[in-house]
Amino acid sequence: MRHFFYHLALTPVSLSVLALACAGVAAQAPNPTSATNPFLGSVTAGKVSDETLKLSLDEAVRRGLETNLGLKEAENDEKSLQGQKNQALQNFLPTITLTADRGVHQNDLSALGFGPSVIAMFTPLFPGGVLPAGLSNITRDDLTEGQIHFAQTLFSGPVIAGWKAAGAAERAAYFEKTSARNEVVQQVASAYLHAIAAASEVDNAKSLLASDQVLLDQAHAKHEAGTASNLDELRAKVELQAQQQALIAAQNSLEKNLILLKREIGVDPGQKIALSDPAPYSDLATQTPDEVRAVAYQNRQDYRMLQNQVVEYKAIHAAYRSQRLPSLSFGGYYSISQVGGAGSHGNFTAQGNLSVPLFREAKLRGDAETAQARLAAVDAQLADLRGNIEFQVRSALLDVDATNKLVEVARSNVELTTRALADETDRVTAGVDDNLPLVTAQSTLASAQSNLVESLYQYNLAKLALAKSAGILEQQYKVYLGQ
């Protein structure tokens, strides 16, 4: 989190309030393209077990929210600002301290100015005009003392404004945390969906490999019977080995995607997991940009965070301007002292302090102008975010519509290529064609199945992006995915 500090020519109390308020004025901005993005990490929870962990999407999201590093940082930032707000609260409360001490004091009267000549001046005051025998210039006494101190700020413009700024900073940190939760849900759900897509690729590769094995067996039998050429058997072997390579690559991709998912949710990389949810698919109800934008203005956490930062900077600006106002405080103490066991006596002090700034105009104007500039910068960020929300909403709606159409085309293409493969298989079995068109049909089906898997994945990602642009991803990701 970036920190901004402001310097005021104020009382120490006012400075402490403003320092606490300004400590958390800026939000953490995650960078999804950076390898150092904390949302790509997690705190590993639990040890590796021999049992396979069955993992649903809900369970993955729950684990991600519990262990994600970026979210934990946002939660700690919120707790830090809550603590700083409590520190700022102390400036409105009385401060009471109790002290006690006991000591032995030895004094040299000569060193204090009471030499023999000075003491001789007091000789007539003693009985008979004679100094007591054994009178020494070194004195010793035992002092026991107890004091209770009281101090309270009764009025201070910077203190009041600093308290308001601290409250706004705490609210901004809360919305930053909820925004981080949405980021975690998107990261985990995307990783889970990617792993499902990779698992679908493995299943498709295994199915095609089995078909290729049957094709090779048939080609070999026909070649042995003399009804097919050696070229047909060679083609079948090449196709089988190509599919074996595709299966190896698909399995490797699946394992890597599972490791990435485990990294996102705090599961040890060595733990075996099994995804229990299939690839979700459902049509999403039609929404207009105006409808989604209205929901976003009410629910976007980053938008509400910036709104609270505006409130915070306004309070900071007011704190600088209020330096021209008088401040009033009250303090005092009550003390009981006992010297040499000769009885005790009490003393106290009660005083009120009124501080009125007379002339620091250049400093005061400079502070106020600096705060106003920072407030204008946050206002500009808020205006830019409104435009960005509009862009994100419209882009997400377009992506949802386009990817949904791609899924429909991909499904139709799989159906057509499946029928084409079946027809070509019948022709080869009947001896009408050699197996070259059959190999081509199998490759076309494999490509169509991969396109369908990718289209489903992109469609689900687009729906997640739409829910995030509306600020309701954590609450409604299952609704948008159709689970």
BELQUIBEL-V747133 format. One record per pair of residues at least 6 apart in sequence whose C-alpha atoms are under 8 Angstrom apart, sorted by the first residue. I is the first residue (numbers start at 1). J is the second residue. Records with the same first field share a line. If there is no record, write none. Layout:
I = J, J
//
This chain:
1 = 24, 26, 27, 28
2 = 24, 25, 26, 27, 28
3 = 22, 23, 24, 25, 26
4 = 22, 23, 24, 25, 26
5 = 19, 22, 23
6 = 18, 19, 22
7 = 15, 367
8 = 15, 320, 367
9 = 363
10 = 323
13 = 91, 159
14 = 156, 158, 159, 162
16 = 88
17 = 87, 88, 91, 158, 159, 162, 163, 166
18 = 158, 159, 162, 165, 316, 319
20 = 81, 84, 85, 87, 88, 166
21 = 84, 85, 162, 163, 165, 166, 167, 169, 312
22 = 165, 166, 169
23 = 81
24 = 81, 169, 173
25 = 169, 172, 309, 312
26 = 309
27 = 172, 173, 176, 305
28 = 74, 176
30 = 37, 38, 39
31 = 37
37 = 70
38 = 68, 69, 70
39 = 68, 69, 70, 71, 183, 184, 187, 264
40 = 68, 69, 70, 187, 263, 264
41 = 68, 69, 70, 263, 264
42 = 64, 67, 68, 69, 70, 263, 264, 265, 266
43 = 67, 68, 69, 266
44 = 67, 263, 265, 266, 267, 268
45 = 67, 266, 267, 268
46 = 267, 268
47 = 268
48 = 268, 270, 271
49 = 271
50 = 271, 272
51 = 272
52 = 271, 272, 273, 274
53 = 271, 272, 273, 274
54 = 273, 274, 275, 276
55 = 273, 274, 275, 276, 277
56 = 275, 276, 277
57 = 189, 192, 276, 277
60 = 188, 189, 192, 265
61 = 184, 185, 188, 189, 265
63 = 265, 266
64 = 184, 185, 188, 264, 265, 266
65 = 71, 181, 184, 185, 265
66 = 265
67 = 265, 266
68 = 184, 264, 265, 266
70 = 180
71 = 177, 180, 181, 184
74 = 173, 176, 177, 180
75 = 177
77 = 173
78 = 170, 173, 174, 177
81 = 166, 169, 170, 173
82 = 170
84 = 166
85 = 163, 166, 167, 170
88 = 162, 163, 166
89 = 163
91 = 152, 153, 159
92 = 152, 153, 154
93 = 152, 153
94 = 150, 151, 152, 153
95 = 149, 150, 151, 152
96 = 148, 149, 150, 151
97 = 148, 149, 150
98 = 146, 147, 148, 149
99 = 146, 147, 148
100 = 144, 145, 146, 147
101 = 144, 145, 146
102 = 142, 143, 144, 145
103 = 142, 143, 144
104 = 140, 141, 142, 143
105 = 140, 141, 142, 143
106 = 138, 139, 140, 141
107 = 138, 139, 140
108 = 137, 138, 139
109 = 115, 137, 138, 139
110 = 116, 137
114 = 137
115 = 137
123 = 129, 130, 131
124 = 130
126 = 132
141 = 339, 340
142 = 338, 339, 340, 341
143 = 337, 338, 339, 340
144 = 337, 338, 339
145 = 335, 336, 337, 338
146 = 335, 336, 337
147 = 333, 334, 335, 336
148 = 333, 334, 335
149 = 331, 332, 333, 334
150 = 331, 332, 333
151 = 329, 330, 331, 332
152 = 329, 330, 331
153 = 328, 329, 330
154 = 327, 328, 329, 330
155 = 327, 328, 329
156 = 325, 326, 327, 328
157 = 319, 322, 323, 325, 326, 327
158 = 318, 319, 320, 322, 323
159 = 319
160 = 319
161 = 315, 316, 318, 319
162 = 315, 316, 319
164 = 312, 315
165 = 311, 312, 313, 314, 315, 316
166 = 312
167 = 312
168 = 308, 309, 311, 312
169 = 308, 309, 312
171 = 305, 308
172 = 304, 305, 306, 308, 309
173 = 305
174 = 305
175 = 301, 302, 304, 305
176 = 301, 302, 305
178 = 301
179 = 300, 301, 302
181 = 474
182 = 468, 471, 472, 473, 474
185 = 473, 474
186 = 464, 465, 468, 473
187 = 264
188 = 261, 264, 265
190 = 461
191 = 257, 260, 261, 264
192 = 261
193 = 279, 457, 460
194 = 257, 457
195 = 254, 257, 258, 261
196 = 275, 278, 279
197 = 279, 453, 454, 457
198 = 250, 251, 253, 254, 257
199 = 250, 251, 254
200 = 453
201 = 250, 450, 453
202 = 247, 250, 251, 254
204 = 446, 449
205 = 243, 246, 247, 250, 446
206 = 247
208 = 243, 442, 446
209 = 240, 243, 244, 247
212 = 236, 239, 240, 243
213 = 240
215 = 236
216 = 233, 236, 237, 240
219 = 228, 232, 233, 236
220 = 233
222 = 228
223 = 229, 230, 233
228 = 434
232 = 434, 435, 436
235 = 435, 436, 439
236 = 435, 439
239 = 439
258 = 273
259 = 269
262 = 268, 269
263 = 269
279 = 456
280 = 460, 481, 482, 483
281 = 456, 460, 481, 482
282 = 481, 482
283 = 404, 482
284 = 480, 482
287 = 397
289 = 390, 393, 394, 397
292 = 393, 470
293 = 389, 390, 393, 470
295 = 470, 471
296 = 389, 469, 470, 471
297 = 303, 470
299 = 470, 471, 472
300 = 469, 470, 471, 472
301 = 471
303 = 382, 385, 386
306 = 378, 381, 382
307 = 382
309 = 378
310 = 375, 378, 379
313 = 371, 374, 375
314 = 375
316 = 371
317 = 368, 371, 372, 375
320 = 364, 367, 368, 371
321 = 364, 368
323 = 357, 364
324 = 356, 357, 364
325 = 356, 357
326 = 354, 355, 356, 357
327 = 354, 355, 356
328 = 352, 353, 354, 355
329 = 352, 353, 354
330 = 350, 351, 352, 353
331 = 350, 351, 352
332 = 348, 349, 350, 351
333 = 348, 349, 350
334 = 346, 347, 348, 349
335 = 346, 347, 348
336 = 344, 345, 346, 347
337 = 344, 345, 346
338 = 344, 345
389 = 469
392 = 466, 469
393 = 466, 469, 470
396 = 462, 463, 465, 466, 469
397 = 466
399 = 459, 462
400 = 459, 462, 463, 466
403 = 455, 456, 458, 459, 462
404 = 455, 459
406 = 455
407 = 452, 455, 456, 459
410 = 448, 449, 451, 452, 455
411 = 452
413 = 448
414 = 445, 448, 449, 452
417 = 441, 444, 445, 448
418 = 445
420 = 441
421 = 438, 441, 442, 445
424 = 437, 438, 441
425 = 438
427 = 433
428 = 434, 435, 438
460 = 481
463 = 480, 481
464 = 473, 477, 480, 481
467 = 473, 476, 477, 480
//
